[in-house]
Amino acid sequence: MIDELKRIPLFYETDRKVLEHLVQEKQIIKSSYRKGATVHEQNTECFVVDVVCSGKLVAYSLSPNGSESVVFEFEAGSIIGANLLFGNQNRYPMNIYCTADSFLFQISTTGIRELLKEYGFVMQFVKSLSMNSQGMNRKIAMYTQKSLRENLMDYLLALSTRQKSNTVVLTVTKKQLADYFGVQRPSLFRELKRMKDEGLIEIENKRITIMWLSE
C-alpha cells in the first residue's frame, strides 16, 4: 500500500515512515467503490480527504427540476475534500459518485494534520488546492461567459488536440456531456444539429468530425 501511495504525486516527497505510521494507525485507509456508487452525498459533513488511486468520479449538483450539472471530474491522483476539511462550512456542496469502479485513499483529519508537518506534502497539497480552484474558475467562466456552442467548440478542440485527429470520439455519453455543460439533453442535441446543418461538424454516433479544422 505504501508503494501505491508513493506513486501518487501528493506523496512523492512525503517521508515513507510517516506514511507507514499513518497506515498502521488507520489514519489512511484504502476503500473501493463500484461504478454508480455515491461516495459522498450533498450536504453531508466532510471528515476525510479522498485521494483517487484509480477509477473516475464526478461531483454534480441537482437542480429543482431534477437535472444534473457536472461540476468536477476526478481521476487518478485527484484530491477530494481538501478545501472543505478545515473550513467553517465543511459540508459537501455536491454529490460525488463513481462513473467507474474506483479505489480511494481516505485520510482522516488527524492524518492530514500529521502530514501537514511534512514540507514536501504541504507543497503538493497547496498545489492541488490551487488546481481545484482553477478548475472551478474555468467552470464558472464556462457557465457565465460563453454560449453552449462556444463551449462545445472548445470541448471538441480540446478532444482533437488530445486525440490528434480532426475526427474525435466522445469519451462520455451525450447525456453526460449535457450534464457537463449544465444543459438539458434536448438543448445539446439541438445545438449539435444546428452545427451539423451549418457544416461545422459531421456526427456518426460518438464520432464527430470537426469540419472547420479541415478547411
Z-matrix of the N, CA and C atoms (Angstrom, degrees):
N
C 1 1.470
C 2 1.537 1 110.81
N 3 1.339 2 116.98 1 -36.38
C 4 1.455 3 120.28 2 179.41
C 5 1.523 4 110.21 3 -62.94
N 6 1.333 5 116.11 4 -40.68
C 7 1.467 6 119.79 5 178.54
C 8 1.531 7 110.85 6 -61.53
N 9 1.341 8 116.62 7 -38.66
C 10 1.465 9 120.66 8 177.39
C 11 1.523 10 110.80 9 -63.27
N 12 1.327 11 116.52 10 -42.83
C 13 1.459 12 120.82 11 179.38
C 14 1.531 13 110.58 12 -62.66
N 15 1.325 14 116.87 13 -42.79
C 16 1.462 15 120.90 14 -176.25
C 17 1.524 16 112.29 15 -69.17
N 18 1.331 17 117.53 16 -15.45
C 19 1.462 18 119.76 17 177.02
C 20 1.532 19 112.04 18 -82.74
N 21 1.325 20 116.80 19 -8.28
C 22 1.467 21 121.64 20 179.86
C 23 1.523 22 108.51 21 -93.61
N 24 1.332 23 118.59 22 130.42
C 25 1.476 24 121.59 23 -176.47
C 26 1.520 25 114.29 24 -49.29
N 27 1.340 26 117.86 25 -37.01
C 28 1.459 27 120.94 26 -178.70
C 29 1.524 28 112.37 27 -55.48
N 30 1.351 29 117.08 28 -30.64
C 31 1.459 30 121.07 29 -174.23
C 32 1.524 31 113.81 30 -109.83
N 33 1.326 32 117.28 31 8.72
C 34 1.463 33 120.72 32 -178.07
C 35 1.522 34 112.37 33 -50.22
N 36 1.333 35 116.20 34 -45.01
C 37 1.469 36 120.62 35 -172.72
C 38 1.522 37 113.01 36 -105.37
N 39 1.322 38 117.23 37 12.43
C 40 1.468 39 120.89 38 -179.50
C 41 1.526 40 109.64 39 -84.56
N 42 1.315 41 116.47 40 136.20
C 43 1.464 42 122.01 41 179.39
C 44 1.526 43 110.01 42 -56.72
N 45 1.298 44 116.07 43 128.29
C 46 1.466 45 121.52 44 -177.75
C 47 1.534 46 111.48 45 -59.33
N 48 1.329 47 116.52 46 -37.57
C 49 1.467 48 120.23 47 -178.67
C 50 1.528 49 111.21 48 -65.41
N 51 1.326 50 116.28 49 -34.86
C 52 1.466 51 120.25 50 177.43
C 53 1.522 52 109.44 51 -63.88
N 54 1.318 53 117.09 52 -45.22
C 55 1.462 54 121.00 53 178.80
C 56 1.527 55 111.09 54 -62.64
N 57 1.324 56 116.59 55 -43.08
C 58 1.473 57 120.42 56 179.81
C 59 1.527 58 110.33 57 -60.15
N 60 1.330 59 116.55 58 -42.75
C 61 1.471 60 120.53 59 179.75
C 62 1.528 61 110.79 60 -62.87
N 63 1.328 62 116.73 61 -45.06
C 64 1.466 63 120.13 62 -177.44
C 65 1.529 64 111.45 63 -67.64
N 66 1.307 65 117.15 64 -34.71
C 67 1.476 66 120.32 65 176.81
C 68 1.531 67 109.46 66 -67.32
N 69 1.337 68 116.48 67 -44.28
C 70 1.467 69 120.31 68 179.50
C 71 1.526 70 111.69 69 -61.47
N 72 1.329 71 116.03 70 -36.53
C 73 1.465 72 121.01 71 -179.39
C 74 1.525 73 112.62 72 -84.76
N 75 1.336 74 115.13 73 3.22
C 76 1.471 75 122.13 74 -179.93
C 77 1.531 76 112.62 75 60.23
N 78 1.319 77 115.61 76 29.61
C 79 1.463 78 120.30 77 172.19
C 80 1.527 79 110.31 78 -85.20
N 81 1.330 80 115.36 79 -15.87
C 82 1.469 81 122.36 80 169.11
C 83 1.519 82 106.69 81 -125.91
N 84 1.327 83 116.12 82 121.65
C 85 1.457 84 120.17 83 176.70
C 86 1.525 85 109.21 84 -126.51
N 87 1.312 86 115.53 85 157.77
C 88 1.459 87 120.85 86 177.32
C 89 1.522 88 108.31 87 -107.99
N 90 1.324 89 117.11 88 126.00
C 91 1.462 90 122.34 89 -178.27
C 92 1.522 91 110.03 90 -122.96
N 93 1.320 92 115.84 91 147.68
C 94 1.464 93 120.80 92 178.38
C 95 1.521 94 110.09 93 -114.05
N 96 1.337 95 115.79 94 145.24
C 97 1.463 96 122.18 95 179.56
C 98 1.523 97 108.54 96 -136.59
N 99 1.307 98 115.71 97 137.81
C 100 1.455 99 120.39 98 178.28
C 101 1.523 100 110.68 99 -81.89
N 102 1.304 101 116.18 100 158.05
C 103 1.459 102 121.32 101 175.71
C 104 1.532 103 109.63 102 -54.21
N 105 1.321 104 116.96 103 132.61
C 106 1.459 105 121.79 104 -179.57
C 107 1.518 106 114.11 105 92.07
N 108 1.345 107 116.78 106 -9.07
C 109 1.465 108 119.54 107 -178.99
C 110 1.523 109 110.43 108 -76.26
N 111 1.335 110 116.23 109 141.38
C 112 1.463 111 121.65 110 174.49
C 113 1.518 112 108.37 111 -88.82
N 114 1.321 113 116.44 112 123.20
C 115 1.461 114 121.44 113 -179.24
C 116 1.525 115 110.32 114 -86.63
N 117 1.331 116 116.42 115 -42.72
C 118 1.466 117 121.55 116 178.03
C 119 1.523 118 108.89 117 -140.01
N 120 1.305 119 116.90 118 133.24
C 121 1.453 120 121.00 119 178.32
C 122 1.529 121 110.55 120 -92.24
N 123 1.319 122 114.65 121 148.22
C 124 1.453 123 120.88 122 178.92
C 125 1.528 124 110.39 123 -56.20
N 126 1.343 125 116.27 124 136.27
C 127 1.470 126 125.46 125 177.31
C 128 1.524 127 114.32 126 78.27
N 129 1.343 128 118.25 127 1.96
C 130 1.468 129 119.06 128 172.92
C 131 1.529 130 108.96 129 -84.56
N 132 1.350 131 116.65 130 154.24
C 133 1.461 132 120.63 131 -176.71
C 134 1.518 133 111.88 132 -73.66
N 135 1.321 134 114.62 133 147.47
C 136 1.463 135 121.73 134 178.24
C 137 1.526 136 108.90 135 -93.53
N 138 1.335 137 116.31 136 118.53
C 139 1.461 138 121.25 137 178.87
C 140 1.522 139 112.55 138 -116.40
N 141 1.323 140 117.35 139 -8.70
C 142 1.460 141 121.23 140 -177.09
C 143 1.523 142 110.46 141 -138.16
N 144 1.316 143 115.51 142 160.86
C 145 1.455 144 122.00 143 167.22
C 146 1.531 145 106.52 144 -104.28
N 147 1.316 146 116.45 145 127.28
C 148 1.463 147 121.47 146 178.13
C 149 1.518 148 109.30 147 -97.36
N 150 1.317 149 116.31 148 133.48
C 151 1.459 150 122.01 149 173.77
C 152 1.525 151 106.62 150 -118.29
N 153 1.315 152 116.67 151 121.73
C 154 1.467 153 120.48 152 -175.82
C 155 1.515 154 109.59 153 -75.34
N 156 1.323 155 115.14 154 118.78
C 157 1.462 156 121.45 155 176.29
C 158 1.528 157 109.84 156 -84.07
N 159 1.322 158 116.32 157 -46.04
C 160 1.464 159 121.63 158 176.72
C 161 1.518 160 108.62 159 -156.96
N 162 1.341 161 115.69 160 159.89
C 163 1.458 162 120.33 161 179.28
C 164 1.516 163 111.85 162 104.12
N 165 1.311 164 115.85 163 -162.19
C 166 1.464 165 121.77 164 -178.39
C 167 1.524 166 109.02 165 -151.99
N 168 1.339 167 115.92 166 137.28
C 169 1.450 168 122.08 167 178.72
C 170 1.521 169 109.00 168 -134.21
N 171 1.328 170 115.73 169 162.66
C 172 1.462 171 120.54 170 174.50
C 173 1.518 172 109.26 171 -134.52
N 174 1.322 173 114.71 172 152.66
C 175 1.463 174 121.64 173 170.22
C 176 1.516 175 106.73 174 -107.67
N 177 1.331 176 116.48 175 126.39
C 178 1.460 177 118.87 176 -177.58
C 179 1.521 178 110.04 177 -137.97
N 180 1.321 179 114.30 178 153.66
C 181 1.464 180 120.58 179 176.32
C 182 1.517 181 108.76 180 -114.69
N 183 1.310 182 115.77 181 152.75
C 184 1.465 183 122.17 182 178.55
C 185 1.518 184 109.69 183 -106.89
N 186 1.318 185 116.73 184 129.38
C 187 1.456 186 121.03 185 175.93
C 188 1.528 187 109.13 186 -84.24
N 189 1.327 188 118.35 187 166.02
C 190 1.468 189 120.65 188 -179.96
C 191 1.530 190 114.03 189 -56.96
N 192 1.361 191 117.04 190 -27.58
C 193 1.467 192 118.45 191 -179.99
C 194 1.530 193 112.64 192 -86.25
N 195 1.350 194 116.30 193 2.93
C 196 1.457 195 120.12 194 175.33
C 197 1.517 196 115.35 195 93.54
N 198 1.335 197 117.64 196 -2.33
C 199 1.467 198 119.40 197 179.95
C 200 1.522 199 109.96 198 -78.54
N 201 1.336 200 115.99 199 152.12
C 202 1.448 201 122.09 200 -179.35
C 203 1.519 202 110.26 201 -99.44
N 204 1.308 203 115.78 202 147.70
C 205 1.460 204 121.27 203 172.94
C 206 1.522 205 107.60 204 -131.11
N 207 1.329 206 116.07 205 110.90
C 208 1.458 207 121.00 206 -179.37
C 209 1.521 208 109.18 207 -76.94
N 210 1.319 209 116.63 208 125.40
C 211 1.460 210 121.43 209 -176.46
C 212 1.521 211 111.77 210 -104.89
N 213 1.328 212 116.84 211 -40.20
C 214 1.454 213 121.26 212 -179.75
C 215 1.519 214 110.16 213 -134.02
N 216 1.323 215 115.55 214 151.27
C 217 1.461 216 122.15 215 169.86
C 218 1.523 217 107.23 216 -121.62
N 219 1.325 218 116.35 217 138.83
C 220 1.464 219 121.37 218 -178.23
C 221 1.522 220 109.70 219 -122.36
N 222 1.330 221 116.52 220 131.23
C 223 1.457 222 122.28 221 177.60
C 224 1.520 223 108.58 222 -125.55
N 225 1.335 224 117.15 223 -173.95
C 226 1.464 225 121.65 224 -178.06
C 227 1.528 226 110.71 225 -52.18
N 228 1.336 227 115.68 226 129.78
C 229 1.460 228 121.61 227 -179.55
C 230 1.510 229 113.86 228 94.08
N 231 1.344 230 117.76 229 -14.95
C 232 1.464 231 120.80 230 -179.59
C 233 1.528 232 111.03 231 -69.87
N 234 1.319 233 115.68 232 153.70
C 235 1.462 234 121.90 233 -179.41
C 236 1.525 235 108.99 234 -119.07
N 237 1.323 236 116.04 235 135.30
C 238 1.462 237 122.01 236 -178.14
C 239 1.527 238 109.04 237 -122.52
N 240 1.320 239 116.83 238 129.10
C 241 1.462 240 120.91 239 173.52
C 242 1.514 241 115.60 240 95.37
N 243 1.344 242 117.55 241 -3.76
C 244 1.464 243 119.61 242 -177.61
C 245 1.518 244 112.09 243 -62.87
N 246 1.326 245 116.91 244 -31.32
C 247 1.468 246 120.96 245 -178.93
C 248 1.524 247 112.57 246 -84.07
N 249 1.326 248 117.25 247 -3.80
C 250 1.463 249 120.67 248 -176.65
C 251 1.525 250 113.14 249 -109.51
N 252 1.308 251 116.88 250 -30.67
C 253 1.467 252 122.16 251 -165.55
C 254 1.521 253 113.60 252 -53.54
N 255 1.329 254 117.57 253 -43.09
C 256 1.463 255 120.83 254 -175.44
C 257 1.528 256 112.86 255 -107.71
N 258 1.320 257 116.76 256 11.81
C 259 1.459 258 120.26 257 -178.76
C 260 1.516 259 112.80 258 -84.86
N 261 1.331 260 115.26 259 160.99
C 262 1.465 261 120.05 260 175.57
C 263 1.521 262 110.81 261 -67.78
N 264 1.341 263 115.65 262 -35.61
C 265 1.463 264 121.56 263 175.92
C 266 1.528 265 107.12 264 -103.25
N 267 1.328 266 115.82 265 87.20
C 268 1.467 267 118.75 266 -171.86
C 269 1.528 268 112.91 267 -105.81
N 270 1.327 269 115.79 268 32.73
C 271 1.462 270 119.59 269 176.43
C 272 1.533 271 109.49 270 -101.27
N 273 1.326 272 114.93 271 143.73
C 274 1.465 273 119.28 272 -179.00
C 275 1.531 274 109.19 273 -64.22
N 276 1.327 275 117.84 274 123.98
C 277 1.462 276 119.97 275 -179.86
C 278 1.522 277 113.17 276 -77.22
N 279 1.340 278 115.70 277 -11.09
C 280 1.471 279 121.21 278 -178.00
C 281 1.523 280 110.12 279 -141.87
N 282 1.326 281 115.01 280 162.34
C 283 1.453 282 120.45 281 171.34
C 284 1.525 283 109.30 282 -76.89
N 285 1.316 284 116.47 283 145.78
C 286 1.461 285 120.78 284 176.60
C 287 1.523 286 108.17 285 -126.43
N 288 1.329 287 115.16 286 119.81
C 289 1.454 288 118.13 287 -178.95
C 290 1.520 289 110.73 288 -138.63
N 291 1.332 290 115.27 289 164.63
C 292 1.460 291 121.96 290 -174.05
C 293 1.530 292 110.74 291 -90.22
N 294 1.309 293 116.08 292 130.38
C 295 1.462 294 120.89 293 172.31
C 296 1.522 295 110.50 294 -97.97
N 297 1.335 296 116.80 295 0.16
C 298 1.461 297 123.50 296 174.12
C 299 1.526 298 107.07 297 -154.23
N 300 1.332 299 117.34 298 160.09
C 301 1.463 300 119.68 299 173.91
C 302 1.525 301 108.16 300 -54.69
N 303 1.335 302 116.59 301 134.21
C 304 1.468 303 119.42 302 -172.19
C 305 1.524 304 112.01 303 -138.37
N 306 1.331 305 114.78 304 149.52
C 307 1.462 306 122.54 305 171.02
C 308 1.526 307 107.48 306 -117.69
N 309 1.335 308 116.02 307 132.09
C 310 1.464 309 121.54 308 -179.97
C 311 1.519 310 110.18 309 -124.56
N 312 1.332 311 116.24 310 140.78
C 313 1.452 312 121.35 311 165.72
C 314 1.521 313 106.21 312 -92.05
N 315 1.333 314 116.73 313 124.14
C 316 1.451 315 120.98 314 -178.40
C 317 1.523 316 108.97 315 -112.12
N 318 1.335 317 114.93 316 121.62
C 319 1.464 318 121.81 317 -174.21
C 320 1.519 319 109.02 318 -110.08
N 321 1.308 320 116.54 319 126.02
C 322 1.463 321 121.52 320 -178.43
C 323 1.528 322 110.93 321 -71.03
N 324 1.324 323 115.34 322 167.93
C 325 1.465 324 120.39 323 176.31
C 326 1.525 325 110.39 324 -58.42
N 327 1.330 326 116.60 325 -43.56
C 328 1.465 327 120.81 326 177.95
C 329 1.514 328 110.84 327 -60.35
N 330 1.327 329 116.22 328 -42.29
C 331 1.462 330 120.81 329 179.55
C 332 1.521 331 111.60 330 -61.87
N 333 1.317 332 116.68 331 -43.14
C 334 1.467 333 120.41 332 179.18
C 335 1.523 334 110.30 333 -64.29
N 336 1.325 335 117.31 334 -41.30
C 337 1.469 336 120.06 335 178.83
C 338 1.527 337 110.80 336 -59.06
N 339 1.332 338 116.34 337 -40.56
C 340 1.472 339 120.16 338 178.21
C 341 1.523 340 111.15 339 -67.11
N 342 1.324 341 116.12 340 -42.74
C 343 1.467 342 120.08 341 -177.96
C 344 1.524 343 111.61 342 -67.13
N 345 1.327 344 117.48 343 -29.66
C 346 1.460 345 120.76 344 -179.39
C 347 1.533 346 112.37 345 -70.37
N 348 1.313 347 117.02 346 -5.66
C 349 1.468 348 121.09 347 172.34
C 350 1.525 349 111.28 348 -83.52
N 351 1.356 350 115.09 349 -10.13
C 352 1.464 351 121.26 350 -179.09
C 353 1.530 352 109.32 351 -96.41
N 354 1.326 353 116.84 352 117.95
C 355 1.463 354 120.70 353 -176.05
C 356 1.532 355 111.77 354 -58.29
N 357 1.324 356 116.60 355 -44.49
C 358 1.464 357 120.39 356 -178.85
C 359 1.517 358 112.05 357 -60.32
N 360 1.313 359 116.80 358 -39.79
C 361 1.466 360 120.98 359 177.98
C 362 1.527 361 110.54 360 -67.61
N 363 1.328 362 116.53 361 -42.72
C 364 1.466 363 120.70 362 -177.61
C 365 1.521 364 110.92 363 -57.40
N 366 1.323 365 117.48 364 -45.05
C 367 1.462 366 120.67 365 -177.37
C 368 1.526 367 111.03 366 -63.39
N 369 1.322 368 117.61 367 -42.08
C 370 1.468 369 120.89 368 178.07
C 371 1.523 370 110.99 369 -69.20
N 372 1.322 371 116.58 370 -36.28
C 373 1.463 372 121.80 371 179.54
C 374 1.527 373 110.07 372 -64.22
N 375 1.324 374 116.54 373 -45.73
C 376 1.463 375 121.39 374 178.64
C 377 1.524 376 110.13 375 -63.34
N 378 1.331 377 116.27 376 -40.12
C 379 1.463 378 120.53 377 178.66
C 380 1.529 379 110.63 378 -60.50
N 381 1.321 380 116.74 379 -41.90
C 382 1.464 381 120.59 380 -179.66
C 383 1.525 382 111.05 381 -66.24
N 384 1.327 383 116.91 382 -38.49
C 385 1.468 384 120.69 383 176.71
C 386 1.531 385 110.04 384 -62.51
N 387 1.321 386 116.32 385 -41.32
C 388 1.460 387 121.24 386 179.27
C 389 1.525 388 111.06 387 -63.67
N 390 1.333 389 116.76 388 -42.96
C 391 1.458 390 120.74 389 -179.37
C 392 1.524 391 110.98 390 -65.14
N 393 1.338 392 116.72 391 -39.72
C 394 1.467 393 120.10 392 177.68
C 395 1.525 394 110.66 393 -63.63
N 396 1.332 395 115.78 394 -40.03
C 397 1.466 396 120.27 395 179.08
C 398 1.525 397 110.73 396 -64.99
N 399 1.333 398 116.79 397 -41.20
C 400 1.463 399 120.73 398 178.25
C 401 1.525 400 110.76 399 -64.08
N 402 1.327 401 115.93 400 -39.34
C 403 1.462 402 120.15 401 178.10
C 404 1.513 403 111.47 402 -62.48
N 405 1.318 404 117.03 403 -41.45
C 406 1.459 405 121.03 404 177.64
C 407 1.525 406 110.85 405 -65.01
N 408 1.333 407 116.27 406 -40.61
C 409 1.467 408 119.67 407 178.77
C 410 1.520 409 111.21 408 -62.12
N 411 1.334 410 116.82 409 -40.83
C 412 1.474 411 120.22 410 178.47
C 413 1.512 412 110.62 411 -63.89
N 414 1.342 413 116.34 412 -39.56
C 415 1.459 414 120.42 413 -179.50
C 416 1.530 415 110.53 414 -66.67
N 417 1.311 416 116.41 415 -42.26
C 418 1.462 417 120.23 416 178.36
C 419 1.524 418 110.15 417 -61.69
N 420 1.336 419 115.80 418 -43.44
C 421 1.459 420 119.80 419 179.10
C 422 1.523 421 110.76 420 -62.31
N 423 1.332 422 116.28 421 -38.43
C 424 1.459 423 120.29 422 -179.96
C 425 1.521 424 110.77 423 -63.65
N 426 1.330 425 117.06 424 -41.49
C 427 1.457 426 121.01 425 -177.90
C 428 1.531 427 112.44 426 -72.17
N 429 1.323 428 116.24 427 -34.96
C 430 1.460 429 118.93 428 -168.31
C 431 1.526 430 114.83 429 -102.46
N 432 1.330 431 117.75 430 -20.89
C 433 1.456 432 118.87 431 -171.21
C 434 1.527 433 114.60 432 -114.38
N 435 1.313 434 118.10 433 -20.19
C 436 1.460 435 119.65 434 -173.07
C 437 1.522 436 111.62 435 -121.19
N 438 1.334 437 114.60 436 152.27
C 439 1.460 438 120.55 437 174.92
C 440 1.517 439 109.81 438 -78.66
N 441 1.332 440 116.31 439 166.72
C 442 1.457 441 120.81 440 177.42
C 443 1.523 442 110.38 441 -58.45
N 444 1.327 443 117.11 442 -41.08
C 445 1.467 444 119.40 443 179.72
C 446 1.528 445 111.13 444 -62.13
N 447 1.312 446 116.56 445 -44.53
C 448 1.468 447 119.68 446 179.70
C 449 1.522 448 111.10 447 -61.64
N 450 1.336 449 116.14 448 -41.26
C 451 1.459 450 119.68 449 178.43
C 452 1.528 451 111.41 450 -65.46
N 453 1.336 452 116.25 451 -39.46
C 454 1.459 453 120.41 452 177.60
C 455 1.529 454 111.25 453 -63.36
N 456 1.318 455 116.47 454 -43.71
C 457 1.460 456 120.51 455 -179.54
C 458 1.532 457 110.71 456 -63.82
N 459 1.329 458 116.79 457 -41.96
C 460 1.466 459 120.32 458 177.11
C 461 1.518 460 110.71 459 -62.01
N 462 1.330 461 115.88 460 -43.26
C 463 1.468 462 121.21 461 -178.96
C 464 1.528 463 110.71 462 -62.90
N 465 1.336 464 116.73 463 -45.32
C 466 1.469 465 120.80 464 -179.20
C 467 1.520 466 111.13 465 -66.61
N 468 1.327 467 117.06 466 -38.61
C 469 1.460 468 120.23 467 177.52
C 470 1.531 469 111.28 468 -63.61
N 471 1.335 470 116.27 469 -39.93
C 472 1.470 471 119.85 470 178.00
C 473 1.529 472 110.41 471 -64.43
N 474 1.348 473 116.68 472 -41.13
C 475 1.465 474 120.29 473 176.97
C 476 1.525 475 110.60 474 -63.48
N 477 1.332 476 116.08 475 -41.55
C 478 1.459 477 120.89 476 -179.64
C 479 1.522 478 110.77 477 -60.62
N 480 1.323 479 116.58 478 -42.65
C 481 1.462 480 120.87 479 178.47
C 482 1.518 481 110.96 480 -64.33
N 483 1.347 482 115.84 481 -43.41
C 484 1.462 483 120.56 482 -177.85
C 485 1.525 484 111.53 483 -68.74
N 486 1.341 485 116.99 484 -40.50
C 487 1.468 486 121.04 485 -177.24
C 488 1.523 487 112.65 486 -91.38
N 489 1.336 488 116.79 487 -4.73
C 490 1.470 489 123.08 488 176.37
C 491 1.526 490 112.00 489 55.76
N 492 1.326 491 114.97 490 46.13
C 493 1.464 492 120.51 491 -179.75
C 494 1.521 493 109.68 492 -157.45
N 495 1.336 494 116.32 493 149.78
C 496 1.463 495 120.36 494 173.89
C 497 1.523 496 111.60 495 -77.30
N 498 1.330 497 116.10 496 -16.29
C 499 1.464 498 121.29 497 173.56
C 500 1.514 499 107.81 498 -104.88
N 501 1.317 500 115.72 499 115.73
C 502 1.463 501 120.15 500 -175.34
C 503 1.525 502 110.07 501 -110.16
N 504 1.312 503 114.66 502 157.24
C 505 1.462 504 121.87 503 176.12
C 506 1.522 505 107.77 504 -113.59
N 507 1.319 506 116.43 505 120.62
C 508 1.463 507 120.36 506 179.36
C 509 1.520 508 109.60 507 -61.74
N 510 1.311 509 116.73 508 133.86
C 511 1.463 510 121.58 509 179.96
C 512 1.521 511 112.28 510 -93.23
N 513 1.342 512 116.17 511 -0.31
C 514 1.467 513 121.81 512 177.99
C 515 1.516 514 108.39 513 -133.43
N 516 1.325 515 116.28 514 165.99
C 517 1.462 516 119.73 515 175.68
C 518 1.525 517 108.92 516 -74.98
N 519 1.332 518 116.51 517 163.72
C 520 1.459 519 119.33 518 177.89
C 521 1.525 520 111.31 519 -66.69
N 522 1.313 521 116.57 520 -28.85
C 523 1.476 522 120.23 521 174.21
C 524 1.534 523 109.48 522 -63.16
N 525 1.336 524 116.88 523 -46.10
C 526 1.459 525 120.23 524 179.21
C 527 1.521 526 111.13 525 -65.97
N 528 1.329 527 116.24 526 -34.67
C 529 1.460 528 119.74 527 178.64
C 530 1.527 529 110.44 528 -66.62
N 531 1.332 530 116.48 529 -41.30
C 532 1.461 531 120.19 530 176.52
C 533 1.525 532 110.41 531 -61.83
N 534 1.337 533 116.95 532 -42.85
C 535 1.462 534 120.90 533 177.57
C 536 1.523 535 110.71 534 -60.60
N 537 1.328 536 116.14 535 -40.48
C 538 1.466 537 120.97 536 -178.79
C 539 1.524 538 111.13 537 -60.59
N 540 1.341 539 116.06 538 -40.08
C 541 1.461 540 120.17 539 -179.83
C 542 1.526 541 112.64 540 -85.83
N 543 1.341 542 116.37 541 -4.01
C 544 1.458 543 119.49 542 178.63
C 545 1.511 544 113.94 543 71.84
N 546 1.350 545 116.77 544 32.24
C 547 1.468 546 120.97 545 179.43
C 548 1.522 547 109.17 546 -126.76
N 549 1.341 548 115.92 547 166.60
C 550 1.451 549 121.02 548 175.57
C 551 1.531 550 109.20 549 -77.60
N 552 1.342 551 116.58 550 153.45
C 553 1.470 552 119.92 551 179.90
C 554 1.528 553 113.24 552 -56.44
N 555 1.345 554 119.37 553 -42.56
C 556 1.471 555 118.03 554 178.82
C 557 1.524 556 113.08 555 -58.11
N 558 1.337 557 117.16 556 -35.84
C 559 1.468 558 120.53 557 178.71
C 560 1.518 559 110.75 558 -65.34
N 561 1.331 560 116.05 559 -41.79
C 562 1.471 561 120.17 560 178.04
C 563 1.523 562 110.52 561 -64.57
N 564 1.350 563 116.59 562 -46.11
C 565 1.468 564 120.71 563 -178.54
C 566 1.539 565 110.61 564 -62.22
N 567 1.339 566 117.06 565 -40.19
C 568 1.463 567 120.12 566 179.75
C 569 1.533 568 111.04 567 -63.18
N 570 1.330 569 115.96 568 -42.50
C 571 1.466 570 118.70 569 -179.00
C 572 1.522 571 111.41 570 -68.87
N 573 1.323 572 117.36 571 -38.97
C 574 1.466 573 120.46 572 177.00
C 575 1.530 574 110.33 573 -63.18
N 576 1.339 575 116.40 574 -39.49
C 577 1.465 576 120.04 575 178.72
C 578 1.532 577 110.68 576 -65.74
N 579 1.342 578 117.09 577 -42.22
C 580 1.460 579 120.16 578 177.81
C 581 1.529 580 110.70 579 -60.34
N 582 1.330 581 115.78 580 -43.29
C 583 1.460 582 119.85 581 -179.79
C 584 1.526 583 111.09 582 -64.33
N 585 1.334 584 116.01 583 -37.04
C 586 1.466 585 119.77 584 176.87
C 587 1.522 586 110.51 585 -67.63
N 588 1.342 587 116.84 586 -46.01
C 589 1.461 588 120.91 587 -179.41
C 590 1.527 589 111.83 588 -61.33
N 591 1.330 590 116.54 589 -30.08
C 592 1.464 591 121.02 590 -179.53
C 593 1.529 592 111.99 591 -87.35
N 594 1.331 593 116.09 592 1.90
C 595 1.462 594 120.08 593 176.93
C 596 1.516 595 114.83 594 78.89
N 597 1.336 596 116.81 595 15.44
C 598 1.457 597 119.86 596 -179.26
C 599 1.522 598 111.92 597 -80.93
N 600 1.329 599 116.69 598 -31.48
C 601 1.472 600 121.37 599 -178.68
C 602 1.520 601 109.81 600 -142.47
N 603 1.329 602 115.04 601 161.89
C 604 1.451 603 122.82 602 166.81
C 605 1.520 604 107.02 603 -121.53
N 606 1.312 605 117.39 604 139.22
C 607 1.473 606 121.15 605 -175.62
C 608 1.521 607 110.26 606 -123.45
N 609 1.321 608 115.24 607 132.63
C 610 1.464 609 121.70 608 171.91
C 611 1.516 610 107.72 609 -141.27
N 612 1.339 611 114.66 610 98.22
C 613 1.464 612 121.17 611 -174.82
C 614 1.532 613 109.68 612 56.37
N 615 1.346 614 117.44 613 -116.60
C 616 1.465 615 120.13 614 -178.40
C 617 1.526 616 112.69 615 -92.20
N 618 1.337 617 116.72 616 0.23
C 619 1.462 618 120.75 617 179.93
C 620 1.529 619 110.05 618 -95.44
N 621 1.320 620 115.55 619 126.63
C 622 1.470 621 120.79 620 179.31
C 623 1.526 622 108.60 621 -125.93
N 624 1.317 623 116.13 622 123.51
C 625 1.467 624 120.85 623 175.71
C 626 1.512 625 108.52 624 -96.23
N 627 1.314 626 116.62 625 127.03
C 628 1.462 627 122.48 626 -177.79
C 629 1.526 628 106.80 627 -89.10
N 630 1.308 629 116.39 628 99.46
C 631 1.469 630 121.47 629 -172.03
C 632 1.516 631 112.44 630 -70.25
N 633 1.361 632 117.60 631 -32.71
C 634 1.462 633 117.81 632 -176.28
C 635 1.533 634 111.56 633 -69.24
N 636 1.353 635 117.14 634 -16.49
C 637 1.473 636 120.16 635 176.10
C 638 1.523 637 110.93 636 -83.59
N 639 1.342 638 116.60 637 -16.39
C 640 1.454 639 121.15 638 -176.20
C 641 1.530 640 111.80 639 -90.08
N 642 1.326 641 115.94 640 -7.08
C 643 1.474 642 119.06 641 -175.85
C 644 1.528 643 111.22 642 -73.81
